[in-house]
Amino acid sequence: MNDEVLAQLDIVLVSIHSYMTLERAEMTERILAAIENPYTQIVGHPTGRLVLRRDAYAYDMERILDAARKHGVVMECNASPERLDLKDTHLRMAKERGVKVVISTDAHTTRGLSDMQYGVQMARRGWIERKDVINTLSVEKLLAGLRARPGAALQSKGRVASAPQQPASKQRRPI
């Protein structure tokens, strides 16, 4: 999506859903580009793994977490039993860097909401505490704790900021 669309969203969560076989350096750069986008607030299922079906793609998690810290981007701990992504060692790395986490179920139906327990268990294995998890907060505090997006200050004063206009040749490539 282009920045004009992203500017209209309440929360921007980005995830890889294609081209998962890129080389390590190229996949890392792809994820870093997504994190550097000023509208990105959360990276969903960051390694792309599907338990017993697809390995995580190649990436440099240290660089990714360092960028998340630098840009104030939250990392998802995906509670779906099919994903359990991030794994405990990556969650620990995130905590050590001060990167906040959101635990979510990746539920595509209400039935999947009960999977939250698996995300909490995985987070505990990574030494994640309640203070490290943004969705333990009230909605107001959660939204305030997310990375501020361009124009957010104007929007909070009752004025709607328009998204930056960029020529098509300068628009960011979608992840």
One Martini backbone bead per residue (centre of mass of N, CA, C, O) as a GRO file, in nm:
protein
  175
    1MET     BB    1   0.100   0.034   0.016
    2ASN     BB    2   0.059   0.349   0.027
    3ASP     BB    3   0.087   0.631   0.220
    4GLU     BB    4  -0.204   0.732   0.182
    5VAL     BB    5  -0.331   0.479   0.307
    6LEU     BB    6  -0.171   0.452   0.574
    7ALA     BB    7  -0.273   0.733   0.691
    8GLN     BB    8  -0.580   0.606   0.742
    9LEU     BB    9  -0.478   0.429   0.965
   10ASP     BB   10  -0.463   0.330   1.294
   11ILE     BB   11  -0.292   0.063   1.223
   12VAL     BB   12   0.041  -0.058   1.129
   13LEU     BB   13   0.080  -0.381   0.992
   14VAL     BB   14   0.350  -0.585   0.892
   15SER     BB   15   0.389  -0.847   0.632
   16ILE     BB   16   0.498  -1.137   0.501
   17HIS     BB   17   0.348  -1.302   0.179
   18SER     BB   18   0.610  -1.306  -0.010
   19TYR     BB   19   0.906  -1.393  -0.112
   20MET     BB   20   1.049  -1.626   0.105
   21THR     BB   21   1.337  -1.706  -0.072
   22LEU     BB   22   1.529  -1.511  -0.001
   23GLU     BB   23   1.801  -1.388   0.075
   24ARG     BB   24   1.918  -1.275   0.362
   25ALA     BB   25   1.991  -0.983   0.276
   26GLU     BB   26   1.728  -0.921   0.119
   27MET     BB   27   1.526  -0.976   0.349
   28THR     BB   28   1.640  -0.780   0.550
   29GLU     BB   29   1.601  -0.525   0.374
   30ARG     BB   30   1.296  -0.553   0.349
   31ILE     BB   31   1.232  -0.526   0.652
   32LEU     BB   32   1.379  -0.259   0.699
   33ALA     BB   33   1.204  -0.094   0.505
   34ALA     BB   34   0.945  -0.134   0.666
   35ILE     BB   35   1.044  -0.009   0.934
   36GLU     BB   36   1.125   0.277   0.800
   37ASN     BB   37   0.849   0.327   0.765
   38PRO     BB   38   0.660   0.578   0.918
   39TYR     BB   39   0.389   0.382   0.945
   40THR     BB   40   0.520   0.167   1.094
   41GLN     BB   41   0.440  -0.032   1.405
   42ILE     BB   42   0.417  -0.344   1.310
   43VAL     BB   43   0.548  -0.679   1.313
   44GLY     BB   44   0.437  -0.959   1.161
   45HIS     BB   45   0.534  -1.257   1.159
   46PRO     BB   46   0.868  -1.219   1.129
   47THR     BB   47   0.965  -1.526   1.006
   48GLY     BB   48   0.727  -1.708   0.856
   49ARG     BB   49   0.662  -1.948   1.009
   50LEU     BB   50   0.550  -2.298   0.984
   51VAL     BB   51   0.481  -2.546   1.164
   52LEU     BB   52   0.587  -2.825   0.983
   53ARG     BB   53   0.593  -2.646   0.683
   54ARG     BB   54   0.780  -2.374   0.743
   55ASP     BB   55   1.044  -2.210   0.742
   56ALA     BB   56   1.219  -1.969   0.809
   57TYR     BB   57   1.345  -1.708   0.691
   58ALA     BB   58   1.604  -1.534   0.586
   59TYR     BB   59   1.783  -1.346   0.847
   60ASP     BB   60   1.866  -1.053   1.060
   61MET     BB   61   1.760  -1.013   1.373
   62GLU     BB   62   1.944  -0.800   1.493
   63ARG     BB   63   1.889  -0.577   1.283
   64ILE     BB   64   1.583  -0.573   1.315
   65LEU     BB   65   1.576  -0.501   1.620
   66ASP     BB   66   1.742  -0.244   1.600
   67ALA     BB   67   1.539  -0.100   1.413
   68ALA     BB   68   1.294  -0.118   1.595
   69ARG     BB   69   1.414   0.053   1.817
   70LYS     BB   70   1.484   0.309   1.656
   71HIS     BB   71   1.161   0.329   1.538
   72GLY     BB   72   0.936   0.206   1.735
   73VAL     BB   73   0.886  -0.098   1.672
   74VAL     BB   74   0.676  -0.366   1.690
   75MET     BB   75   0.662  -0.707   1.791
   76GLU     BB   76   0.533  -1.010   1.715
   77CYS     BB   77   0.356  -1.259   1.905
   78ASN     BB   78   0.251  -1.545   1.762
   79ALA     BB   79  -0.007  -1.774   1.884
   80SER     BB   80  -0.020  -1.958   1.670
   81PRO     BB   81   0.041  -2.296   1.642
   82GLU     BB   82   0.152  -2.252   1.339
   83ARG     BB   83   0.382  -2.036   1.445
   84LEU     BB   84   0.529  -1.923   1.693
   85ASP     BB   85   0.591  -1.594   1.628
   86LEU     BB   86   0.826  -1.571   1.812
   87LYS     BB   87   1.080  -1.697   1.953
   88ASP     BB   88   1.228  -1.696   2.255
   89THR     BB   89   1.508  -1.580   2.168
   90HIS     BB   90   1.384  -1.330   2.021
   91LEU     BB   91   1.234  -1.213   2.261
   92ARG     BB   92   1.485  -1.166   2.432
   93MET     BB   93   1.622  -0.974   2.235
   94ALA     BB   94   1.401  -0.763   2.246
   95LYS     BB   95   1.413  -0.702   2.545
   96GLU     BB   96   1.718  -0.617   2.556
   97ARG     BB   97   1.639  -0.365   2.348
   98GLY     BB   98   1.334  -0.253   2.410
   99VAL     BB   99   1.128  -0.416   2.253
  100LYS     BB  100   0.817  -0.435   2.184
  101VAL     BB  101   0.513  -0.632   2.233
  102VAL     BB  102   0.271  -0.832   2.060
  103ILE     BB  103  -0.001  -1.038   2.139
  104SER     BB  104  -0.128  -1.267   1.895
  105THR     BB  105  -0.344  -1.499   1.703
  106ASP     BB  106  -0.422  -1.485   1.396
  107ALA     BB  107  -0.721  -1.468   1.371
  108HIS     BB  108  -0.989  -1.572   1.137
  109THR     BB  109  -1.152  -1.644   1.394
  110THR     BB  110  -1.295  -1.669   1.703
  111ARG     BB  111  -1.167  -1.945   1.772
  112GLY     BB  112  -0.859  -1.835   1.771
  113LEU     BB  113  -0.853  -1.667   2.045
  114SER     BB  114  -0.761  -1.914   2.237
  115ASP     BB  115  -0.443  -1.893   2.153
  116MET     BB  116  -0.315  -1.688   2.352
  117GLN     BB  117  -0.173  -1.882   2.551
  118TYR     BB  118   0.073  -1.943   2.361
  119GLY     BB  119   0.191  -1.658   2.358
  120VAL     BB  120   0.235  -1.632   2.660
  121GLN     BB  121   0.424  -1.874   2.687
  122MET     BB  122   0.639  -1.771   2.490
  123ALA     BB  123   0.699  -1.507   2.635
  124ARG     BB  124   0.797  -1.636   2.898
  125ARG     BB  125   1.038  -1.783   2.765
  126GLY     BB  126   1.149  -1.474   2.683
  127TRP     BB  127   1.100  -1.282   2.944
  128ILE     BB  128   0.831  -1.159   2.919
  129GLU     BB  129   0.652  -0.884   3.029
  130ARG     BB  130   0.389  -0.689   3.069
  131LYS     BB  131   0.559  -0.420   3.008
  132ASP     BB  132   0.634  -0.543   2.703
  133VAL     BB  133   0.314  -0.540   2.643
  134ILE     BB  134   0.087  -0.347   2.470
  135ASN     BB  135  -0.186  -0.542   2.506
  136THR     BB  136  -0.210  -0.459   2.833
  137LEU     BB  137  -0.335  -0.203   2.757
  138SER     BB  138  -0.508   0.038   2.697
  139VAL     BB  139  -0.610   0.175   2.416
  140GLU     BB  140  -0.489   0.454   2.463
  141LYS     BB  141  -0.201   0.350   2.546
  142LEU     BB  142  -0.143   0.186   2.301
  143LEU     BB  143  -0.160   0.413   2.090
  144ALA     BB  144   0.053   0.596   2.240
  145GLY     BB  145   0.288   0.360   2.220
  146LEU     BB  146   0.305   0.407   1.939
  147ARG     BB  147   0.423   0.505   1.665
  148ALA     BB  148   0.446   0.793   1.526
  149ARG     BB  149   0.287   0.947   1.270
  150PRO     BB  150   0.255   1.124   1.016
  151GLY     BB  151   0.042   1.385   1.135
  152ALA     BB  152  -0.050   1.322   1.433
  153ALA     BB  153  -0.048   1.603   1.563
  154LEU     BB  154  -0.274   1.723   1.388
  155GLN     BB  155  -0.494   1.512   1.454
  156SER     BB  156  -0.497   1.565   1.772
  157LYS     BB  157  -0.606   1.878   1.702
  158GLY     BB  158  -0.844   1.818   1.472
  159ARG     BB  159  -0.655   1.779   1.232
  160VAL     BB  160  -0.610   1.673   0.906
  161ALA     BB  161  -0.360   1.511   0.758
  162SER     BB  162  -0.192   1.481   0.480
  163ALA     BB  163  -0.047   1.289   0.273
  164PRO     BB  164   0.225   1.234   0.120
  165GLN     BB  165   0.339   1.329  -0.193
  166GLN     BB  166   0.448   1.100  -0.444
  167PRO     BB  167   0.597   0.992  -0.685
  168ALA     BB  168   0.587   0.688  -0.822
  169SER     BB  169   0.907   0.660  -0.827
  170LYS     BB  170   0.916   0.722  -0.489
  171GLN     BB  171   0.771   0.496  -0.395
  172ARG     BB  172   0.735   0.247  -0.201
  173ARG     BB  173   0.798  -0.072  -0.169
  174PRO     BB  174   0.641  -0.342  -0.116
  175ILE     BB  175   0.642  -0.621   0.106
   0.00000   0.00000   0.00000
